[in-house]
Every structure is written in C-alpha cells, then in structure tokens.
Amino acid sequence: MNSTTSQSEFLKKLSTHPIERGGAVALHWQCSEALKLTIEELHYPPAVPLPSENDMAEALRISRPTLRQAMARLASDGVIHTQRGIGAFALGGALVRKVGLNSLYRDLVNEGRAPTTHLVHLGETVADERTAAGLRIAVGTPLQDIERVRLADGVPIVLIRSKLALPDGVRLTRDDLLNDGLYNSLHRVAGVELVGGNQTVTARKVTAQEAELLELPADSAVMVAQRYAFDARGRGIESSNIVYSEGTELFTSDLRGTSVRA
C-alpha cells in the first residue's frame, strides 16, 4: 500500500469518528482519541507520514489550532513522533519492523568488513541548552558522555561523540562499547529501542583533534552529522555528533521506524 492510499484511508476512517461539540470533554481531547483510534484500527504504517494538518482538521471538522493541540497530546503520549519539515509518524504498537536508524557496526559487518572501536572518552556530563533542545529534555539533565572512533579493517573512518539520556542507574560500560554496536548495547543494557529522530549533515574543515584521531591531513574536509534520536515513548535518548573521514561513503539512514540494532 502506497503513501497516498494509506493517507486517503486514514482520512476516510477518521471522518467517521463522532466529535461532540459543547460537551464536557474538551474538543482537542476528543480529537486526539479519534486520531489514536484511527491509527490503531488501520495499523497505520510507521514509515508513512500521517496526512497533513489541513486534511485531518477538515476530516474532523475542527480548526487547525485544535488539531495541533490534539497532535501535541499524542506526541506527549508517545503515539506519534513529528519530524520538522517531513511530517508526523505513528509510533507505539505499529513498530514491528527492524528498519530505520541504521547501525554503522551492522553496516560494516554486512559489507564483510571488520569493525573495531577505539574508546577516546567515557564519562558524565549534563545537558547544555543545545542538547536539551534537541532531545526535548531539561537543561542540566545528567547524560553519559562518550567519544569513540569506529575503525573498519583497522582504518579509522568515523569519530562519534554521543551524549545519552539513559534511565536512572543505567550506564553503558567500556566493554559494551568496545564489543558491540551502540544501538544493540542500548537495547541489551537499558531496554531502550530508538525509533526515530532527525539528523542534519554539514561539511567543514577538520579540527586538529579530529585529524589526529581519524589520521587525516590537517587541511582535510569532513562531513559532520548531528543526530537526535528518540524511543517509542518519544523520550530523547541520543545526541550524537558524527564526523566522517574524507572519502568515506556515507551510509544511508532512514530516521523513521525501529532501529537496526548491532
């Protein structure tokens, strides 16, 4: 079923749910329940964006501000996840496919290469304003601070600086990071499954530290990805700054759906 068909069926089903105006239950609350029920009834595919705000508001015969209130409640409850510039996606019970946030560790293994890790730093920090905004957490939230270089067949290809907002008392160890991929370790150790997020990729000149760790000439250019990833309940978990060495082929990542752990 393609995106257009899924969205058309969603709107048709959504329009059948009665909304009581002027009743005791707030309008936006009724609308959020109608949206949630429609997602569940259709088993709406997580990789397909929900219809536009205009279309959903029209189907429910409500205003866009009311629709946005309903969507905000669903996002807070972990029913949907919104990606700026792309749209809103269903989460929760629909997450059954192992697709989406790709693991570099798995990508390398699948290509027949031998991944290893050089752990540069493992410690603690707190969320600054930028990280807090990206993960939608409070400034000052305790985070695990990790810096590591991923090597393929002994050649450094990527420098990853990660800040993780993990459950209280849960931390990844040196052995976890040296012997497994991050997403698999998060699932195994913390019971965390990342399902979506957003990523921005830019290009710049390498810093002196990056050049040393990635064994690059001082005048090299690098690609830098800033990633924020969330679990199925909409909680911000991972903020990673990923520096790819010059000439590295970037792996394609779809930041919707359940992570491929490895």
Long-range contacts (C-beta under 8 A, 24 or more apart in sequence): 1-45, 3-48, 3-49, 6-42, 6-44, 6-45, 6-48, 7-48, 7-49, 7-50, 7-51, 7-55, 9-42, 10-38, 10-39, 10-42, 10-44, 10-50, 10-51, 11-51, 11-55, 11-56, 11-59, 12-59, 13-38, 13-41, 13-42, 14-38, 14-56, 14-59, 14-60, 15-59, 15-60, 17-60, 19-60, 19-61, 19-62, 27-62, 27-66, 28-66, 28-67, 28-69, 28-70, 28-73, 29-70, 29-73, 31-60, 31-62, 31-66, 31-67, 31-69, 31-70, 32-69, 32-70, 32-71, 32-73, 32-74, 34-60, 35-70, 35-71, 35-74, 35-79, 35-80, 36-74, 36-77, 36-79, 39-79, 39-80, 39-90, 39-92, 39-94, 40-93, 43-93, 43-94, 44-90, 44-94, 45-90, 45-94, 46-89, 46-90, 46-91, 46-94, 46-95, 46-97, 46-195, 46-256, 46-257, 46-258, 47-89, 47-97, 47-99, 47-100, 47-254, 47-256, 47-257, 48-89, 49-86, 49-87, 49-88, 49-89, 50-80, 50-87, 50-88, 50-89, 50-90, 52-87, 75-234, 76-234, 77-234, 78-232, 78-233, 78-234, 78-235, 81-195, 81-196, 81-230, 81-234, 83-196, 83-197, 83-198, 83-255, 83-256, 84-198, 89-196, 89-256, 91-195, 91-196, 91-232, 91-234, 92-232, 95-193, 95-195, 95-232, 95-257, 95-258, 96-258, 97-257, 97-258, 98-258, 98-259, 98-260, 98-261, 99-254, 99-257, 99-258, 99-260, 100-195, 100-196, 100-254, 100-255, 100-256, 100-257, 100-258, 100-259, 100-260, 101-183, 101-194, 101-195, 101-196, 101-197, 101-229, 101-253, 101-254, 101-255, 101-257, 101-258, 101-259, 101-260, 102-251, 102-252, 102-253, 102-254, 102-259, 102-260, 103-181, 103-182, 103-183, 103-184, 103-259, 103-260, 103-261, 103-262, 104-150, 104-158, 104-181, 104-251, 105-150, 105-180, 105-181, 105-182, 105-184, 105-262, 106-181, 106-260, 106-261, 106-262, 107-251, 108-150, 108-152, 109-262, 113-152, 113-153, 114-152, 114-153, 114-154, 115-150, 115-151, 115-152, 116-150, 116-151, 116-154, 117-148, 117-149, 117-150, 117-151, 117-177, 117-178, 118-148, 118-149, 118-151, 118-156, 118-213, 119-146, 119-147, 119-148, 119-174, 119-177, 119-178, 120-147, 120-148, 120-149, 120-159, 120-213, 121-145, 121-146, 121-147, 121-148, 122-146, 122-147, 122-174, 122-177, 125-163, 127-163, 127-165, 131-163, 131-239, 134-226, 134-228, 134-236, 134-239, 135-165, 135-228, 135-230, 135-236, 135-237, 135-238, 135-239, 136-234, 136-236, 137-165, 137-236, 141-165, 143-239, 144-171, 144-172, 146-172, 146-177, 148-177, 149-213, 149-214, 155-215, 156-213, 156-214, 156-215, 156-245, 157-214, 157-244, 157-245, 157-248, 158-214, 158-242, 158-243, 158-244, 158-245, 158-248, 159-210, 159-213, 159-214, 159-242, 159-243, 159-245, 160-240, 160-241, 160-242, 160-243, 161-240, 161-241, 161-242, 161-243, 162-238, 162-239, 162-240, 162-241, 163-238, 163-239, 163-240, 164-237, 164-238, 164-239, 165-235, 165-236, 165-237, 165-238, 166-190, 166-192, 166-237, 167-191, 167-192, 180-262, 181-261, 181-262, 182-238, 183-259, 183-260, 183-261, 183-262, 184-261, 184-262, 186-237, 186-238, 186-261, 187-261, 192-231, 192-237, 193-231, 193-232, 193-258, 193-259, 193-261, 194-229, 194-230, 194-231, 194-237, 194-238, 194-258, 194-259, 195-230, 195-231, 195-232, 195-256, 195-257, 195-258, 195-259, 196-229, 196-230, 196-255, 196-256, 196-257, 197-227, 197-228, 197-229, 197-230, 197-238, 197-255, 198-227, 198-228, 198-255, 199-225, 199-226, 199-227, 199-228, 199-253, 199-255, 200-225, 200-226, 201-225, 201-226, 201-250, 202-226, 206-243, 206-246, 210-243, 214-243, 214-245, 215-245, 216-245, 216-246, 220-245, 220-246, 221-246, 222-246, 223-248, 223-250, 225-250, 227-255, 229-255, 229-259
